[in-house]
Amino acid sequence: MNKGKSAKANNCITEFLNGDVDQRRLYLKALLADDIKIGFLKLFCESQYCGENMNFVVATAKYRALFSESEVWLPWDSEEPRVAKEIDEVKCNEIEKTISSIFEQFLKPGAPEEICISAKTLEHINHRMKEYKSFGPEVFKEARIDP
């Protein structure tokens, strides 16, 4: 019975690794939405001494979920801010609170779960955090690349 489950898991991994970028994105998006699966993935990452990276990815995925799919934003590497559409005050407060929480937990020097990113990346993120209305869900994208 375990051999069947193991083979099925290996097939899933092989399909994921051989899939195109859009298939991988959909798979990871579904994984991040499943609290049970993400719990097991977090435990595994912690056992491999990279739990802070997984926690950062989950936190930034929740941040990205604050923005609707219909909103249009500039590409993540753009330094030209542009507001897609007005964001109401309640939503602004929630977004600002989430940005602050992510910064305090993962990006601030000496943070409890500080992730390893370059000074240049941190500089870009600080700029995007200040201009979050322009960069929307892409504020942390550059920092998510390695984790």
C-alpha positions as CSV (number, residue, x, y, z in Angstrom):
1,M,0.0,0.0,0.0
2,N,2.8,2.4,0.8
3,K,4.5,1.6,-2.5
4,G,1.4,2.9,-4.3
5,K,1.3,6.1,-2.4
6,S,5.0,6.6,-2.9
7,A,4.7,6.0,-6.6
8,K,1.8,8.5,-6.8
9,A,3.8,11.1,-4.9
10,N,6.8,10.6,-7.2
11,N,4.5,10.9,-10.3
12,C,3.1,14.2,-8.9
13,I,6.6,15.5,-8.3
14,T,7.7,14.5,-11.8
15,E,4.6,16.1,-13.4
16,F,5.4,19.3,-11.4
17,L,9.1,19.4,-12.4
18,N,8.3,18.6,-16.1
19,G,5.3,21.0,-16.3
20,D,5.5,24.4,-17.8
21,V,5.6,27.6,-15.8
22,D,1.8,28.1,-15.8
23,Q,1.2,24.6,-14.6
24,R,3.7,25.1,-11.8
25,R,2.2,28.4,-10.8
26,L,-1.3,26.9,-10.6
27,Y,0.0,23.9,-8.6
28,L,1.8,26.2,-6.1
29,K,-1.2,28.5,-5.9
30,A,-3.4,25.6,-5.0
31,L,-0.8,24.3,-2.5
32,L,-0.6,27.7,-0.8
33,A,-4.4,27.8,-0.5
34,D,-4.6,24.5,1.3
35,D,-3.8,25.0,5.0
36,I,-3.1,21.3,5.7
37,K,-0.7,20.9,2.8
38,I,1.1,24.1,3.7
39,G,1.4,22.9,7.3
40,F,3.2,19.8,6.2
41,L,5.4,21.8,3.8
42,K,6.3,24.2,6.7
43,L,7.2,21.3,8.9
44,F,9.4,19.9,6.1
45,C,11.1,23.3,5.5
46,E,11.7,23.7,9.2
47,S,13.4,20.3,9.3
48,Q,15.7,21.5,6.5
49,Y,16.5,24.8,8.3
50,C,14.6,27.0,5.7
51,G,11.3,27.5,7.5
52,E,11.6,31.3,7.4
53,N,11.6,31.2,3.6
54,M,8.4,29.2,3.5
55,N,6.8,31.4,6.1
56,F,7.8,34.5,4.0
57,V,6.3,32.9,0.8
58,V,3.0,32.1,2.7
59,A,2.8,35.6,4.2
60,T,3.4,37.3,0.9
61,A,0.9,35.0,-0.8
62,K,-1.7,36.2,1.7
63,Y,-0.6,39.8,1.0
64,R,-1.1,39.2,-2.7
65,A,-4.6,37.8,-2.0
66,L,-5.6,41.2,-0.7
67,F,-5.7,42.5,-4.3
68,S,-8.4,41.3,-6.7
69,E,-7.4,39.6,-10.0
70,S,-9.2,42.4,-12.0
71,E,-6.9,45.1,-10.8
72,V,-4.1,46.1,-13.3
73,W,-0.6,46.9,-12.0
74,L,2.7,47.6,-13.5
75,P,5.2,44.8,-14.0
76,W,7.1,44.0,-10.8
77,D,10.5,45.3,-12.1
78,S,9.1,48.7,-13.1
79,E,10.3,51.7,-11.1
80,E,7.6,53.9,-12.5
81,P,4.7,54.1,-10.1
82,R,1.2,54.2,-11.4
83,V,-2.0,53.8,-9.4
84,A,-4.3,51.2,-11.0
85,K,-7.4,52.4,-9.3
86,E,-8.4,54.0,-6.0
87,I,-8.2,51.7,-2.9
88,D,-10.7,52.5,-0.1
89,E,-9.4,53.5,3.3
90,V,-10.3,50.2,5.0
91,K,-8.4,48.2,2.4
92,C,-5.5,50.7,2.7
93,N,-5.3,50.1,6.4
94,E,-5.4,46.3,6.0
95,I,-2.7,46.5,3.3
96,E,-0.4,48.8,5.3
97,K,-0.8,46.5,8.4
98,T,0.1,43.5,6.3
99,I,3.1,45.2,4.8
100,S,4.3,46.3,8.2
101,S,3.9,42.9,9.6
102,I,5.9,41.2,6.8
103,F,8.6,43.8,7.1
104,E,8.9,43.4,10.9
105,Q,8.8,39.6,10.7
106,F,11.0,38.9,7.7
107,L,12.8,41.9,6.3
108,K,13.9,44.2,9.1
109,P,17.5,43.6,10.1
110,G,17.4,41.3,13.1
111,A,13.8,40.2,12.4
112,P,12.6,37.0,14.1
113,E,12.5,35.1,10.8
114,E,14.9,37.3,8.7
115,I,15.3,36.1,5.2
116,C,18.5,36.5,3.3
117,I,18.1,39.1,0.5
118,S,20.6,41.5,-1.0
119,A,20.8,45.2,0.1
120,K,19.7,46.2,-3.4
121,T,16.6,44.0,-3.2
122,L,15.7,45.4,0.2
123,E,16.2,48.9,-1.2
124,H,13.7,48.1,-4.0
125,I,11.2,46.6,-1.6
126,N,11.4,49.6,0.7
127,H,10.6,51.8,-2.3
128,R,7.7,49.6,-3.3
129,M,6.4,49.4,0.3
130,K,6.1,53.2,0.3
131,E,4.4,53.2,-3.1
132,Y,2.3,50.1,-2.5
133,K,-0.7,51.8,-4.1
134,S,1.2,51.8,-7.3
135,F,2.9,48.4,-7.1
136,G,0.0,46.5,-5.5
137,P,0.5,42.8,-5.2
138,E,4.1,43.0,-6.6
139,V,5.6,44.8,-3.6
140,F,7.5,41.7,-2.4
141,K,7.9,39.8,-5.7
142,E,11.6,40.4,-6.1
143,A,12.3,39.0,-2.6
144,R,10.1,35.9,-3.3
145,I,12.4,34.8,-6.1
146,D,15.0,32.9,-4.0
147,P,12.7,31.5,-1.3
